[in-house]
Amino acid sequence: MSNNLVKRTYSLPRTIATLFEEWVEPGKRSSVVATLLEEFADTRRKHHLRQAIIEGCSEMQEVYLELEGEFQPLEEEVHCALNN
């Protein structure tokens, strides 16, 4: 067994374990479980990142509005200059 692999024991509902063993042949079960856990971890990471971005944007909302207010006159000036 490779040093990168660890063996764990988990309890599963009998119906799930039975279906898994019916659908996945014995030599591929560990890799299927690893793939499913990777997908689960990736989904969780994305969810947490999305939440952090939303929180960050909420915290920066006032700063964004202030910056927009500062650049609005410049934007109008450029627009007038380009249209004349």
Buried (B, 14 or more C-beta within 10 A) or exposed (E): EEEEEEEEEEEEEEEEEEEBEEEBEEEEEEEEBEEEEEEEEEEEEEEEEEEEEEEEEEEEEEEEEEEEEEEEEEEEEEEEEEEE
